[in-house]
Amino acid sequence: MADATTHQEFDPLATGSRSKQRRSRAIVYTLLVVFALIYISPLLIILTNAFRPLEEIVREGFISMPNSMSFGYWVEAWSTFCIGGTCEGVSRYFSNTLLMTVPATILSTAFGVVNGYALSKWRFKGDMWVFGLITLGVFLPAQMTLLPWAFVLGKLGLSNSIAGLVLVHTVQGISFTTLFCRNYFVSVPDDLIKAARIDGAGFWRIFRRIMLPLSPPILIVCVIWQFTGIWNEFLFGTVFTSGANQPITSAIVAFSGSGTGERHYNVEAASVIFAALPPLFIYVIGGKYFVRGLTSGAVK
């Protein structure tokens, strides 16, 4: 019995397998840590330089441990630094970007949800053509739309305005939100819609009572996607606005031509962090919900 018990407890194949698993796991975690450090190193360098005096940065370079630190450069970047002749820091441009991003995100998500619902549950002749034309915008480079948008904004009197950028980003974003929502709503059983229609529910009542309560996962996906994409967008803000109406991404580029030509690297670094905080906050808070929302409609 003792020999049998000992033989059962010692399995060389299982022991070897466990050791291989430990080595494999150690290699995987080591690689993940290395890649994470490489990925986060630019953010750490910028964050460190936002506290360092300019003389120290010029003398020792960007990649160096700070000898002294100050929050004064953050205050200067936010409220007093001169950008394009306006000495108000990035606060004005930060507000511009909020006024552009929040309405455009809400509108493009709302239109996308309604489009996705209609194209997935209220089939009609030519619906696939309509869906294909709407989602064609996903594959069109933004540069191809510059001239048409310049013409439209000029005709509407929205050139060089935040409202014009809201319109541009709303329409540009409908392609993505429609694609996401339509593919998500396809996984909702058609029997629910049929039963509601038999009970006399119409288009909007079904939308409010059935589809919207099932929509939070894909709504989170659309909001995160649109918010981060619109906030970080550079091309439209640079082409269609100027001066005090620019978003923060366009204003930061104007740092290189500010003042006497001396580069204030510490103030610029603080401004970049200000610009990166909202989308970074969105991803930190809602990143796991973003992944869940993308995969929730993958399996019927």
N, C-alpha and C positions, 0 to 999 in steps of 0.2 A: 504493500500500500504506500509506503514511504517513497519507493522509487517511482510509482505511478504518479503520486502527487507532485514530486519534484519535476518529473517529465512534463506534466501539464503546466506547471508554473513557468518553466523556462522554454521559450520558443525562440530560437535564434533568428528565424525569419522575421518574426514580429519585432524583435529587438532591432534588427538591421533596418527594418522599415521605419521604425520610430526615429532612429538616428538620421536616416536620410531625410525624413520629414523635418526634423529640427534644422539640419543644414540648409535645406531648401527654403525653409521659412526665414532663417537668418539672412540668407542671400537676398530674398525678396524684400525684407524689411530694410536691409542696408541700402539696396537700390532705391527704394521709395524715399528714404531719408535723404539720400544724395540728390535725387531729382527734386524733392521738396525744397532743399536748401538752394539749389540752382534757380528754381522758379521764384522763390521769395527773396532772393538776394537783391534784385533791383529795388524792390520796395523798401528793404531794410537800409540800403545805401541812401536812397532819397530821404527816408525818414530821419536818418542820422544827420545828413547834411542840412536838414531844415532847422537844426538846433545849433549848428557850428557857425562861428564868425567867418566872414568872407575872407579875411586875411589868412586864417588857418586853412581854409579850403584851397586857396591859391598856393599857399606854401607847401602843404602836405598832400594835396590831391584829394579826389573824391573818396577813395577807399582808404580810410584811416579812422582810428578811434578818436573821438572828440576829446580835446583837452579842456574845453569849457563849453557850456551849453546855455542857451537863452531862449525864452519864449517870445522875445521881442520881434523876431523875424516873422512869426506867425501873425502877430497883430499888424505888422507893416504890410504883409501880403494880403490880409483881409480888408484893411480899411484905408491905407494911405499910399501904397505904392502906385507909381504912375504907369499906366498902360495906355499907349496910343494917345497921350496928351490929357488923359483923365486920371486924376490922382485920387481915386476912390478904392484902390485895391481890386480884389476879385469879387467883392460882395455884390456889386451890381450885376456882374456876369453870372454869378451863382444864382441870383434871383431870376435872371432872364432864363436860365436853363430850367429852373423849377417851373416857371410859368409856361415854358414850352413843353416840358416832358410830362408833367402830370395830366394836363388835358389831352394831349396826343395819346398817351397810354390808355386813358379811360375810353376815349372815343374809338380808337382802333380795336381795342378789346371788345367793346360793346358791339360794334359792327361785325367783328369776326364771329362772335358767339351767335348772333342772329343769322348770319350767312351760313355758318356751319350747321345750325339747326335746320334751316330751310333746305339746304342742299343734301342733307342726309336723311331727313324724315318726311319731307314733302316733295317727293319726286315729281318732275314734270318733264315734258318733252324738251330735250336739249339741255337738261340740267348738267350733264357731264361737260358739255361745251362751255357753259357758264363757269363751272368750277375750274376748268382748264384755263380760261381767259383770266379769271381772278388770280389764280396761282401762278400765272405767267410772270407776274411781278417779282416772284421769288428768285427767278433766274435772270432777270434783267439787271445789268450793271447800273449802279446809280448814275454814272457819268452819262448814260444814254438819256436820262430824264432831265438833265440840266436845262437844255434849251426849251423843251415843252413847259417845264415848270416856270422858267423865267417869263415866258409869254403869258401863262395863266396868271401868275402873281401880278404882273404888270397890268393886265386887263382888269383884275379885281381890285387894284389899288392896295395890294398887300406887300409890295416890295419893301425890303429893309424893315420888317416888322416881326414881332414875336408871333402874331396871329398867322402870318404867312408860313412861318416854320411849323406851327401847329397843324395847319392844313396839309403841308407837304408830308410830315411824318405820319399823320393819321392815314392818309391815302396810301403811302408807301407801306405802312404796317398792316393794312387790311389783308394783303396777300398772305402774310405769315399767320395771322390769327385765324383767318378762314381755313387755311390748311390744317392747323392744329385742331381747331374745334370740329371741323367736319370729320376728320379721322377719329376723333374721340367719340363723337356722337354716333358714329356707325356701330360702335360696340353696344349701344343701348338697345335692348330688345324692341323690335317693332310691335310686339303684342301690347306693350304699354301704350303706345300711341294709338293703336287701333281700338283698344278698350276705351281710351279717353274720348276718341272721336265718336264711338257708339253712344257714349253717355252725353254727347252734345257739346263737348269742349271744342273750341276753335283753335286757331293758330296761336294766338297770344296766350290764351288760358293754358294750353298745353305747355307752352314755353315757360310760363311763370310757375305752374304747379308741379311740373314733372322734370323738365330739362334743367332749369336753373338750380334746383336742389341737388342735382347730380353733377353740377358743373364746377364746384370749387377746385378740384385738382387741375383741370385744364385752364381755369381762370388764373390760377397762381402761375402756371407756366407762361401764359400770355403776358401777364403783368410783368413778371421778371424779365422775360425776353424783350418786351417792348421798352420797359424802363431803362434797362442797361444799354440797349442798342441806341435809343434816342439820346440818352444822356452822353454817351461816348461818341456820338456821330460828329464828324468834323467837316465833311464836304459841303453839305447844304448850308450849315451855319456860316461858313467862310464865303461861299458864293453869293448867297441871297441876303446877307446882312453885313453891316459895317458899323464901326464906332460903338456907341453905347448900347446898341441893340444886339450885339453878338452874344452867343452862348459862351460858356466858360472855356470850352475846348479851343475855340477860335481865338479867344482873348489871350490864352496862355502863350500861343505862338508869337503874339505881339511883344512878348518880353524881350526878344532879341533886338528889337528896334527901340526899346524904351530908353529914356534919359539920355545920357552922354555917350552911350555905347558900352559902358562898363556892365558886365554881366553880374547880376546879383544872384549867385547860385543858391544861396541859402533861402532867399525870398522866393525864388522860382520853385525850389523844392517844396516849400510850404504850400505854395499855390497848387502844385500838382497833387499834393495830398488832399487839399480841400476839394479838388475836382474829382478825386478818386473815392472819397468817402461814401457818398450816397450809393453808387452801384456796389461798392464793397460791402456796405451794410446790408443791402438787399440780398446779396448772395450768401452772406454769413447767416442771416436770419432765415431765408427761404430756400437755401440751396437743396436741402433734403426733400422739400416739397416739390421743387422743380423736377428732380429725378423721378419722384413718385408719380407726378402728373404726366410726365412723358411716357412712362411705362404702363400707366393704369389702363389705357385703352388698347394695349398691345395684344391682349388675349381676350377672346369672347367667352 
